[in-house]
Amino acid sequence: MTGSQTTRRKRANGVESRQRILDATVEIAGERGYDGTSIAAVSAKCGLPASSIYWHFKDKDDLIAAVIERSFETWLKAVELPGDDAGTPLERVALMAANVARSLLAAPDFLRLGLMLALERRPTEPRGRTVFLQVRDISHRRIAEIIADLFPALAEDEVHTLTTYAVAGADGLFVHREIQGDSVDLVALFELHARLIHDAAARMAAQAGR
């Protein structure tokens, strides 16, 4: 095996190990929360020694932050308004909302862990909480851009109000499903939520005579 092949193999093994660590962390954090997650528990779950985990991540907080970032990247891909060929603006918004809901069902770690950390107050703020608030701001800006594109005549404060309502409503629907379980049709509820926001935006524009 040549030197370059050895380097590629090591790199591939490193990527695989990192994913195994993150997957194990997701399982443990989902069961035990932030405080119940430990490097020792992650090591036992993924079958890698603690030294391997510390090679990839500085500490538990760094590990939790990486879980949030990975899940967020998957989720953010769904926050993309389909093209004009997907139908009317209302149909496009509903389709995007359904895609967002499906992405949360497939990778809920970003929002589940992030909300837990965001609602806690600690003497020293965990990096995971900081990362969650940062990526949440990215989400807010992305949704605001979509609303502004669909309703260009809306004032900035109106876009902000609608965006805040959209994010808060999505949080509530996600938490409701976390409590109630699979009986909650998150996709249908997200579609309804998106339609209501679209209708509200249309009314706000009409009332202003625009």
Helices and strands as residue ranges (DSSP letters): H 3-36, H 39-46, H 50-56, H 60-76, G 84-86, H 89-106, H 109-118, H 127-150, H 156-180, G 181-183, H 186-207
